[in-house]
């Protein structure tokens, strides 16, 4: 078995009583990567280009958050920002990681900010990529994500119309993989529960200006200029509120900077995190 195949397959551990699927690569200062919330998403789907690159000079860990990917979907779970944040903390505890840098994509970025509100002493640096924040309002792209019903055609339309500027990168194989993941047993039911069930709080991800100003962890905001899910204006707002923040905007790029501009994304993140060997 090759190292790449082993990394892609991942493994499992118990994180706060939840059987959690994750990837673990490299050695050095630990970096936690948190995926977004699109249908069919997983740690590997989000970070398949970034994990091997950053793992050249860091220990990179990435979990499938509860309700996503191959992680367990307990029948009694209450999906919320608090649930996902607690799951991330328990995951780090299970690995024995006391202090990490966090790279969060979209929902993952909002979780990273909640982790900062919980315990900034355990965080070295934050990278918030296409993350919701102050000034976030409903968008056509977000509505399309939440309105998705599993089919190959629907997945193809979603990825081509709302995720990437260069539609040629959305291959039939990529569409099939994401569709199959979105239609796996229990996956769509969990997705609908997260964002539409009145007893769950997956859609309540707002943050106040005061909460943002209190985050003193050095932060890098990354955004695609043509992002149709989370507008780039959100990162501009956050730049003015975060005490220690830089902003990198990729032109001709949508909500998938880590895929659409993978090599540049990896270099920018590695430089911000102080990693070597990733240029």
N, C-alpha and C positions, 0 to 999 in steps of 0.2 A: 504494500500500500504506500502510495507516495505521500509526501508531506502535504501537498496541496489538497489531495483527496481527503486526507484526515482532517485538515483544517476546515474544509467545506462541510464535511459531515458533522463535525462538532461533537459535543458530549452532553451529559446531563449531571446536575447536582440538585440537592435539596436546598432551596432558598426560602426560609420561613415557612416550610411545610408545602411548598409548591415545587413539583418536579420541573426543573428549569433547563431548557436547552440553551447551549452557549458555545462560543468559540474562544479559544485562548491561544495566543501565538506570541513568540518573541520573548526577549528578556530585557530587563531594565526598568525604568520608572513606569508605573502602570497607567494605562489610558483606558477609560471606560467609554464605550461607544453605544449610544442609545438611538434606536431606530425611530421612524415616524409611524403614522397611523393609517396609511393607505391600505386598501384591500389587497390581500395577498402579500403583505409586507412581512419581513423577518430581518433578523440581524444580518444574515448573509446577503439577502436581496439588496439591502441598503448599503452594505459596507464591503462588498466582495472585492472592490478595487482598493479600498483604503486599508483594510486589515493587513494584507501581505506587505504593503509599502511601508506603513508605520511600524510594523513589527520588526523591521530591519534594525531598529535601535530603541525599541520600547517593548514593554509587555502590553499587548492589546487584548482586552477582553470585551466581548459583545454578547449580550443575552437577548433571547426572544422574550419580551415582556409578557406578563401573564395575559392570556387571551389571544396572543399572536404567535405565528410560526408553529414550532413544534413543542412549545411549552404547554404544560397542563392548563386546562380550562376548568377549574373547579366549579361545580354546580352552584355553590353558595357564594362565589366571589362577587364583590360589589365594585364594579369598575369605576375608578375615579382617579384624579391626579394624585390623591393621597395613596391610593392602592398601588399605582405604578411606581411612585417614588419610594414607598416602603419596600416594594419588591426589589428595586435597584439597590437599596441599602442592604437588604438581607443577602442579596447576591454577593455584594462586596464582602460582607461579614463571613459568608460561607467560604470565600476564597482567602480570607485572612488579610484583605487589603485595607489598610487603615487610611491611606491618603492617595488620591488619584486626581488626574486631570480628566475632564469629561467632555466628550464631543457628542452633541445632540442634534439630530435632524428633526425639524418640525416639532411634533409632539415631544420628541426626545430632548429638544432644546428647552421646552417648557418644564419638563421634569428636572433637567439640570438646574434651572433657576430655583425650583422648589428645593432641591438638594442644598443649594447655596443658602436659602432661607433657613433650612433646618440646621445646618452645621458647616459653616464656611471653613472651619479649621481642618476639615477632612478633604478639602478641595484645593488643588494646586492652581489649575487654570481651567477656563471654560471656553469651548468653541460652540457657538450657537449658529446653526446653519438653517436658514429659512424658517426660523423659529417664530411662533406667534408671540406677541408682546403688546406693549402699550400702543393703542391706535388700531389694533386688529379689528376688522369688521368682516361680516360674511362676504365671501367672494363667489363668483361663478364656479371657480375651480374647486373650492371647498364644498359647495353644493353638489357638484358632480361626484366628488369623492364619496360623500355621505349618501348620495342617491344610487350608488352602484348596486346593480343586481347581477349575480354571476352569469357570465356568458363570455365566450371568446370575443365576440363582436364588441360587447360593452367594455371589456378590458382593453381591447385594442384602441377603441375610441378614447377612453379615459387617458391612457398613457400618451397617445399621439397628440391629443388636443390640449392637455393640461400639464404634462410633466416635462416635455422636452421641446426646445425650440427646433432642433434638427430632428425631424421626424424619421429620418433614415436610420437613426440609431435604435428605433423601436422595432426590433426584428420579430418575426413570427414566433421564434423560439422564446424570446423574452415574454411576449404576450401569453404564450401557452403556459410557461412556468408560473407567471403571476396569477393567471386564471385558475390553474389547478390548485395553487395554494389558497386562493380565495374561496374555492368550492370544496375544500377538504372537509371531512365530517366535523361539524360543530363550528367551523371557522366563520361562516357568514352569520350564523345565529349569534355568535359572540360579538361580531362587529356591529350588528344591529342593536344588540343590547347595550353596548358601550355608549352609543351616541343618540339613541332614540328612546330607550326605556326611561320612563319618568323616575324610577327609583335609582337610576345610575347617573353619575355625574361626569362621564367622559367628555361631554361637550362643554363643560364649564371650566375653561382654561384661562380665564382672564387674570391679569396681574395689574396692580396699581403702580403709579409713579413712585410712591414712597417705598414700595417693596423693591422696585428696581434700583432706586438710589441706595438702598441698604446693601446691595451686593458689591462688595469690595474686591472680590476675586478678579484678577486680571482676565479679561474677556476679549475674545475675537469674534466679531459678528461677520458671518459670511452669507451673501445673498446673490441670487441670480436676478439680474436687472429685469428680465421678462417673466418673473415668477407670477403665475396666475392663481396660485393657491394662497400664498402669504405674500402680499405686496411688499416690494423693497422698501416702501415708506416706513414700514414697521421697524426695520433695522435702523433707519435714519433716526426715528424717534428714540429708539433704545440707546443709540450712540450718544445722544445728548443727556441721557439720564444715568447711565452706568458710569461710576467714577473712574474706572480703569478699563476703557474699551477702545479697541481699534475696529475698523470696518473695512472689509474687502468685498467689492461688488464685481461680479463677472458679467461682462456684456454678452448679449446673444445667448442667454442662459436662463432656464426656467427654475423649477423647484428641485432639480436634481443636480446640483453643482458637483456633488461627489461622484457622479456618473458622467454627466455631460462634459465636465472639465476635470476629469479624474487626476491626470498627472499634475496639473497646476494646483488643484485642490490639495493634493497630498503634500506638495512642496510648501504651500502657504501654511498648512496646519503643522507640518513638521517644524518649520522655522519658528512659528509662534510657541510651540511646546518645547523648543530648545533641543530638538532631536538632531542627531547627526546621521549621515549615511542615507538620507532620504532624498537628496537633490537629484 
